[in-house]
Amino acid sequence: MRKLARGLVVFIVVVIVGLAVIGAFQRPQTALPPGARGKHVDVGGTPIRYHQAGAGRDVVLAHGSPGSIEDWDPVEGRLAQRFRVTAYDRPGHAYSGGAALVHTPAENARIALGLVRALGLRDVVFVGHSYGGITALQLAVDAPPEISAFVLVSARAYPPVNVDTIYRVLDLPLVGPGFAAVMAPFIGPGRVEVGVRKSFGPNIGLMPPGFIATRVPVWSRPTVAATLAEERTRLTAALEAMGPRYAAIRTPMAIVCGDQDPPNTEQAKRLAAEVPGSRLLMLTDTGHYVQYARPDELIAVIDETAARPR
C-alpha cells in the first residue's frame, strides 16, 4: 500500500509539474488572421487590437466575457455614420495581448482609459456589453474626464457571482493554462455553444450563421480560458468594492437590459435606482445579446445618451 501511495503521489506531482510547464509556455495569439479588421496599439506595453470607423464624437465599444470586436457587428457600422467608433478586444481576449495581466474590472478600466488616451479620444461615450459593461461601471465610479457618458448593456453590478469548479481550476497559476491547453479541444467547443445559446435565449433565431463556428477557435484558446476564469473568480470581490460608490456617480448613464437575462434584469433595475439621473431601458422578450436582438433600440439609446448635457 505504501508503494501504491508513493506512486500515486509521484504521478500527481508529475501531472502538476507537466501542466505547469505547459502553462508557462502559453502565449496570447495576437496576430490577426487574413480578413480580420483592425490593428494594434500599445497600451502601457500591452498590444490591444482595435478597429476605428466614422467621424464625429467618440464612441468606444467594449465586449463581454468572452468576446471580441466582432460582437458589435450589428451596430458598429450604423453608429459610424455619425460617430467616430472605436471597438477593441479587451486584454486577454481575442487578438489582444495582456494574458498575464490581472483580469479585474479595475485593470480592464485602466487598459480602457489607456486606449482612450493612446488614440487621443475625447468626450467619449463608453458602451460596454456584459463584462465590458462592468468595465464601464468601474470607469464611471473612477470618473476620468475623458469619458463623458456611459451605456451599460446586459451588465452585472452586484455580488455574489457563482463560479464553476472548472473556472477555479483554470485560475490556478501556471497549472490552469496548462489544463486549458490540454482540455480545450475536448470541452471548449461544447461550453462555447451552450453558453452562446443560453445568452441569446429567446432571440436564438437572430444568431447569425457561423456565429458559434467562428468563435469556438478563439474563445477556446488556453490564454482566453484562463482570462475568463480569472475574471469570474475575482468578480465578487470587485463588485463588493464598487457597490458603495454607485450613488456618487454623476456622469450621464443609460442602463440597457433584456427582461429574459437573469440575474442582470433585476440588477439593472437596482443599479438604475442607485445611480442618480440614470436612465433604464428594459427590453421585452430579450436575452443577453441586446445588440443582436434589439440593435435599433440600442442605437437609439446611444444617440440619446450622447445628446444629454454633460
C-alpha positions in Angstrom: 0.0 0.0 0.0 2.9 2.4 0.8 4.4 1.8 -2.7 1.0 2.4 -4.2 0.6 5.6 -2.2 4.0 6.8 -3.1 3.4 6.0 -6.8 0.2 7.9 -6.7 1.9 10.9 -5.1 4.6 10.8 -7.7 2.0 10.6 -10.5 0.1 13.6 -9.2 3.3 15.6 -8.8 4.4 14.7 -12.4 0.9 15.8 -13.7 1.0 19.1 -11.8 4.6 19.8 -13.0 3.7 18.9 -16.5 0.6 21.1 -16.6 2.7 23.9 -15.1 5.3 23.6 -17.8 2.7 23.6 -20.5 1.0 26.6 -18.9 4.3 28.5 -18.7 4.6 28.3 -22.5 1.2 29.6 -23.3 1.1 32.9 -25.1 -1.8 35.0 -26.5 -2.2 34.9 -30.2 -2.3 38.5 -31.3 -1.5 38.1 -35.0 -4.7 38.9 -37.0 -5.8 36.2 -39.4 -6.4 37.1 -43.0 -9.6 39.2 -43.4 -9.8 40.3 -39.8 -10.2 44.0 -39.4 -8.3 46.3 -37.1 -4.8 46.8 -35.9 -2.9 47.0 -32.6 -1.9 50.0 -30.4 0.5 49.7 -27.5 -1.2 50.5 -24.2 1.4 50.5 -21.4 3.3 47.6 -23.0 0.1 45.6 -23.9 -0.9 45.3 -27.6 -4.6 46.0 -27.8 -6.4 45.3 -31.1 -8.9 47.9 -32.1 -10.9 49.0 -35.1 -12.0 52.5 -35.8 -14.5 53.9 -38.2 -16.5 57.0 -38.9 -16.1 60.6 -37.8 -17.6 62.8 -35.1 -17.9 62.4 -31.3 -16.0 59.4 -29.9 -17.9 56.2 -29.0 -16.0 53.2 -27.6 -17.4 49.7 -27.7 -16.2 47.1 -25.1 -17.3 43.5 -25.5 -18.2 40.8 -22.9 -16.5 37.8 -21.5 -15.6 36.1 -23.8 -15.9 38.3 -26.8 -14.2 40.4 -29.5 -14.7 43.4 -31.8 -17.0 41.3 -34.0 -19.6 41.1 -31.2 -20.6 44.7 -32.2 -21.2 43.9 -35.9 -25.0 44.7 -35.8 -24.4 48.3 -34.6 -20.8 49.4 -35.3 -21.3 50.4 -38.9 -24.5 52.2 -38.3 -23.0 54.1 -35.4 -20.1 55.1 -37.5 -22.4 57.1 -39.8 -22.4 59.8 -37.2 -19.7 59.0 -34.6 -16.1 58.0 -34.6 -16.5 54.5 -33.3 -13.6 52.5 -31.7 -14.2 48.9 -30.9 -11.5 46.9 -29.1 -10.6 43.4 -27.9 -10.3 43.6 -24.1 -7.0 42.4 -22.6 -6.6 38.6 -22.7 -9.4 38.2 -25.2 -9.4 37.5 -29.0 -6.4 39.2 -30.6 -5.3 41.5 -27.8 -2.3 40.8 -25.6 -2.4 41.1 -21.8 -3.0 37.5 -20.9 -0.6 37.9 -17.9 -2.4 40.9 -16.5 -4.6 40.7 -13.5 -8.1 40.4 -15.0 -10.3 42.6 -12.8 -12.7 45.4 -13.6 -10.1 47.9 -12.3 -7.4 46.6 -14.6 -9.8 46.5 -17.5 -10.7 50.1 -16.8 -7.0 51.0 -16.7 -6.4 49.5 -20.1 -9.6 51.1 -21.5 -8.6 54.5 -20.3 -5.1 53.9 -21.6 -6.6 53.1 -25.0 -8.6 56.2 -25.0 -5.5 58.3 -24.2 -3.3 56.4 -26.7 -5.7 57.1 -29.5 -6.4 60.7 -28.5 -10.1 60.1 -28.0 -12.2 62.9 -26.4 -15.6 63.4 -24.9 -16.1 59.7 -25.1 -19.4 57.8 -24.9 -18.3 54.4 -23.4 -20.6 51.5 -24.3 -20.0 48.2 -22.6 -21.7 44.8 -23.0 -21.7 42.3 -20.2 -18.2 42.3 -18.7 -17.5 45.3 -20.9 -20.4 46.9 -19.0 -18.7 46.1 -15.7 -15.6 47.8 -17.1 -17.8 50.9 -17.9 -19.2 50.8 -14.4 -15.7 50.8 -12.9 -14.8 53.8 -15.1 -18.0 55.5 -14.0 -17.0 55.3 -10.3 -13.5 56.4 -11.2 -14.8 59.3 -13.3 -11.9 60.1 -15.7 -12.5 63.4 -17.5 -12.0 61.8 -20.9 -15.3 59.9 -20.6 -18.5 61.9 -20.5 -21.3 59.3 -20.8 -21.8 55.6 -20.3 -24.2 53.0 -21.8 -24.2 49.7 -19.8 -25.7 46.8 -21.8 -26.6 43.5 -20.0 -24.1 44.2 -17.2 -23.9 42.7 -13.8 -23.4 45.2 -10.9 -23.7 43.3 -7.6 -22.3 40.2 -5.9 -22.2 37.4 -5.4 -21.0 35.7 -8.6 -21.3 31.9 -8.9 -18.0 30.4 -10.1 -18.0 26.9 -11.7 -15.4 24.5 -10.4 -13.7 24.4 -13.8 -13.0 28.1 -13.6 -11.4 27.7 -10.2 -9.1 25.0 -11.7 -8.3 27.2 -14.7 -7.4 30.0 -12.4 -4.6 28.1 -10.7 -1.2 29.8 -11.5 0.5 28.0 -14.5 -1.4 24.8 -13.9 -4.7 26.5 -15.1 -3.4 27.5 -18.5 -1.7 24.1 -18.9 -5.0 22.4 -18.0 -6.8 24.6 -20.5 -4.3 23.7 -23.2 -4.8 20.0 -22.7 -8.6 20.1 -22.2 -9.7 22.9 -24.5 -10.1 20.8 -27.7 -12.4 18.4 -25.7 -14.5 20.7 -23.6 -14.1 24.1 -25.2 -16.4 23.8 -28.2 -19.3 22.4 -26.2 -19.1 25.0 -23.5 -19.0 27.8 -26.1 -22.0 26.6 -27.9 -24.0 26.0 -24.7 -23.0 29.5 -23.4 -23.9 31.3 -26.6 -27.3 29.6 -27.0 -28.1 30.4 -23.4 -27.1 34.0 -23.8 -29.2 34.5 -26.9 -32.1 32.9 -25.1 -35.4 33.8 -26.8 -33.5 35.5 -29.6 -31.7 32.4 -30.8 -33.3 32.8 -34.2 -31.4 36.0 -34.6 -28.0 34.5 -34.1 -26.1 35.0 -37.4 -24.9 31.9 -39.4 -21.5 30.8 -38.3 -21.6 32.8 -35.1 -20.6 29.8 -33.0 -18.2 28.3 -35.5 -16.1 31.4 -35.9 -15.9 32.0 -32.1 -15.0 28.5 -30.9 -11.4 28.6 -32.2 -10.8 32.0 -30.5 -12.8 31.6 -27.3 -11.3 28.1 -26.6 -7.7 29.2 -26.6 -5.9 28.4 -23.3 -5.0 32.0 -22.6 -8.6 33.2 -23.2 -9.9 30.4 -21.0 -7.5 31.4 -18.2 -8.6 35.1 -18.6 -12.3 34.0 -18.3 -11.5 32.1 -15.2 -9.7 34.9 -13.6 -12.4 37.4 -14.4 -15.0 35.1 -12.9 -13.1 34.3 -9.7 -12.2 37.9 -8.9 -15.6 39.5 -9.8 -17.4 39.1 -6.5 -14.7 41.0 -4.5 -14.6 43.6 -7.2 -18.3 44.3 -7.2 -18.3 44.4 -3.4 -15.8 47.2 -3.6 -17.5 49.1 -6.3 -21.1 49.0 -5.0 -20.8 51.6 -2.2 -19.6 54.1 -4.9 -22.5 53.9 -7.3 -24.5 56.6 -5.6 -21.7 59.1 -6.2 -21.7 58.6 -10.0 -22.6 61.9 -11.7 -21.7 61.1 -15.3 -24.7 60.5 -17.6 -25.5 56.8 -17.8 -28.0 54.6 -19.6 -28.6 51.1 -18.4 -30.0 48.7 -21.0 -31.1 45.1 -20.3 -33.4 42.4 -21.6 -36.2 41.1 -19.4 -35.0 37.5 -20.2 -31.5 37.9 -18.9 -31.4 36.8 -15.3 -29.9 37.9 -12.9 -28.9 41.0 -14.9 -32.5 42.0 -15.2 -33.1 42.7 -11.5 -29.6 44.1 -11.1 -30.2 46.6 -13.8 -33.3 47.9 -12.0 -31.4 48.1 -8.7 -28.5 50.0 -10.3 -30.8 52.5 -12.1 -32.3 53.2 -8.7 -28.9 53.8 -7.1 -27.2 55.9 -9.8 -28.6 59.5 -9.8 -30.1 60.6 -13.1 -29.5 57.3 -14.9 -32.0 56.0 -17.5 -33.2 52.4 -17.5 -34.4 50.7 -20.7 -35.8 47.2 -20.1 -36.4 45.4 -23.4 -39.2 42.8 -23.6 -38.6 39.3 -24.8 -34.8 40.0 -25.0 -31.9 37.9 -23.8 -28.2 38.8 -23.1 -27.1 39.8 -26.7 -29.1 43.0 -26.9 -27.0 44.3 -29.9 -28.3 41.3 -31.9 -31.8 41.2 -30.6 -32.6 44.9 -30.5 -30.0 46.9 -32.4 -32.4 49.7 -33.3 -33.3 50.3 -29.7 -29.6 50.1 -28.5 -28.5 52.6 -31.2 -31.3 55.0 -30.2 -30.2 54.8 -26.5 -26.6 55.6 -27.5 -27.8 58.5 -29.6 -29.9 59.9 -26.8 -27.1 59.4 -24.2 -24.6 61.2 -26.4 -27.0 64.1 -26.7 -27.5 64.5 -22.9 -25.9 67.6 -21.3 -22.5 67.0 -19.9 
